[in-house]
């Protein structure tokens, strides 16, 4: 089961490399923008330490093979982004998808950053812009849509996939997922009931 994708889960392969490069350039252009990241603890039972830094400092950390503990800018809402990132993201996803911008978040994590197992109550699309992310996925029917109990994940059948730069993962509502970054990674995501229909057709090839 681990090596195969479920029919409900889709990975789109985007050929929009120039748009991704433009987005990265715009991100570098706001390197002085302050953000609040966290230091990711191995045990989520421990309190997470907040870290005030600039985007430029965080981007420099992505080039390091090891940051201990890992640093993660997690779920930075688009309402807090500089305008240049809004414009670059609209260019990336296309003008017909601009309503998605209101529902987007930016994620920037150093190697070994992770998001603990959880399930979202709406559909989700993840656009990977740099690095790679590994997803462990549990179908919506697992534990009545709540996902596997914490610490018991290995006892529930799941799917594994790795998302690379320029790829988009569509994840249906109530699918539990654990996300990890073997290397520094940047992604944006959108939670929206119609997110699958709003992804541009040319991004699905």
C-alpha positions in Angstrom: 0.0 0.0 0.0 2.8 2.4 0.8 4.2 2.7 -2.8 0.9 3.4 -4.5 -1.3 6.5 -4.6 -4.9 6.4 -3.7 -7.3 7.4 -6.6 -8.6 10.3 -4.4 -5.1 11.8 -4.1 -3.7 13.7 -7.1 -0.1 15.0 -7.8 0.0 17.5 -10.6 3.3 18.2 -12.3 3.8 21.8 -13.2 6.1 23.0 -16.0 6.0 26.6 -14.8 9.7 26.8 -13.9 10.0 30.5 -14.9 7.1 31.4 -12.6 8.8 29.5 -9.8 12.1 31.3 -10.4 10.3 34.6 -10.4 8.5 33.7 -7.1 11.9 32.9 -5.5 13.4 36.2 -6.7 10.5 38.1 -5.2 10.9 36.2 -1.9 14.6 37.2 -1.8 13.6 40.8 -2.5 11.7 41.0 0.8 14.6 39.4 2.8 14.3 42.1 5.5 10.7 41.3 6.3 10.3 40.1 9.9 8.6 36.8 10.6 8.0 34.5 13.6 9.2 31.0 13.2 9.4 28.1 15.7 12.1 25.7 16.7 10.6 22.2 16.1 10.9 19.8 19.0 11.2 16.1 18.5 8.4 15.7 21.0 5.3 17.7 20.2 4.5 17.4 24.0 7.2 20.0 24.6 6.5 23.7 24.2 7.7 25.1 20.9 10.1 28.0 21.1 9.3 31.0 19.0 12.0 32.6 17.0 11.9 36.2 15.7 14.0 36.6 12.6 13.9 37.9 9.0 13.0 36.1 5.9 16.6 36.5 4.7 18.0 34.8 7.8 15.5 32.0 7.5 16.4 31.5 3.8 20.1 31.3 4.7 19.3 28.5 7.1 17.7 26.4 4.4 21.2 26.0 2.8 22.5 24.2 5.9 22.3 20.4 5.9 21.6 20.4 9.7 19.9 22.9 11.9 19.3 21.6 15.4 16.6 21.9 16.4 15.0 22.6 13.0 13.4 26.0 12.3 10.0 26.3 10.7 7.9 29.2 9.5 4.6 27.4 9.6 1.3 28.5 8.2 2.2 32.2 7.5 -1.2 33.5 6.1 -1.2 35.4 2.8 -2.9 38.4 4.6 0.5 39.1 6.2 2.6 38.7 3.0 4.2 41.7 1.3 2.4 42.7 -1.9 5.2 41.5 -4.1 4.6 37.9 -2.9 0.9 38.2 -3.7 1.8 39.3 -7.2 4.3 36.5 -7.7 1.9 33.9 -6.4 -0.9 35.1 -8.7 1.6 34.8 -11.6 2.4 31.3 -10.4 -1.1 29.9 -10.0 -2.8 32.0 -12.7 -5.3 34.9 -12.7 -8.3 32.6 -12.6 -7.1 31.2 -9.3 -6.6 34.6 -7.5 -9.5 33.9 -5.2 -7.3 31.1 -3.7 -4.8 33.8 -2.5 -7.1 34.7 0.4 -6.8 31.1 1.6 -3.1 30.5 1.1 -0.3 30.1 3.6 3.5 30.0 3.2 5.7 27.3 4.8 9.5 27.5 5.0 11.4 24.9 7.0 14.9 23.8 7.4 15.9 20.1 7.0 14.0 17.8 9.4 11.2 20.3 10.0 7.9 18.5 10.2 4.2 18.9 10.7 2.7 16.3 13.1 -0.1 13.9 12.0 -3.4 15.7 11.7 -6.5 15.9 9.4 -8.0 19.0 7.8 -11.8 19.5 7.5 -11.5 20.9 4.0 -9.7 20.1 0.8 -6.0 21.1 0.6 -3.6 21.8 -2.3 0.1 22.0 -1.6 2.4 23.8 -4.1 6.1 22.8 -3.6 8.5 25.5 -4.7 11.8 24.3 -3.3 13.3 21.1 -1.8 11.1 18.1 -1.2 8.5 17.0 1.3 7.5 13.5 2.3 3.8 12.8 3.1 2.4 9.9 5.0 -1.3 9.8 4.2 -4.2 8.0 5.9 -7.5 7.7 4.1 -10.5 9.7 5.4 -12.2 6.6 6.8 -9.2 6.0 9.2 -10.5 6.4 12.7 -13.7 8.1 11.5 -11.9 10.8 9.7 -9.7 11.8 12.7 -6.6 10.0 11.5 -4.5 7.5 13.5 -4.2 8.1 17.2 -0.9 9.8 18.2 1.8 7.2 18.5 -0.2 4.5 16.8 0.4 5.6 13.2 2.4 2.5 12.3 -0.6 0.3 13.0 -2.8 1.9 10.4 -2.3 1.3 6.6 -1.1 4.4 4.9 0.3 5.8 1.6 3.7 7.4 1.2 4.7 10.0 -1.5 7.4 12.6 -2.0 6.6 15.9 -3.5 9.3 17.7 -5.6 9.7 21.3 -6.8 7.0 22.4 -9.2 4.6 19.6 -8.1 1.1 20.2 -6.6 -0.5 17.7 -4.2 -4.3 17.7 -3.9 -5.4 16.2 -0.6 -9.1 15.6 0.1 -10.7 16.7 3.3 -10.3 14.4 6.3 -7.2 12.7 5.0 -4.8 12.5 7.9 -1.2 13.4 7.0 2.2 13.7 8.5 4.6 16.0 6.6 8.4 16.0 6.9 11.3 17.8 5.0 14.4 15.8 4.3 16.0 19.0 3.2 15.2 22.7 3.4 11.8 23.3 1.7 9.4 26.0 0.7 5.8 25.5 -0.1 2.5 27.3 -0.2 -0.9 25.7 0.4 -4.6 26.6 0.1 -7.5 25.2 2.0 -10.6 25.6 0.0 -13.7 23.4 -0.8 -13.2 24.1 -4.6 -9.4 24.0 -4.7 -9.2 21.0 -7.1 -11.4 22.7 -9.7 -9.5 26.0 -9.3 -6.1 24.6 -10.2 -5.3 25.7 -13.7 -5.7 22.9 -16.3 -2.1 23.5 -17.6 -0.8 22.8 -14.1 -2.3 19.3 -14.2 -0.3 17.9 -17.1 
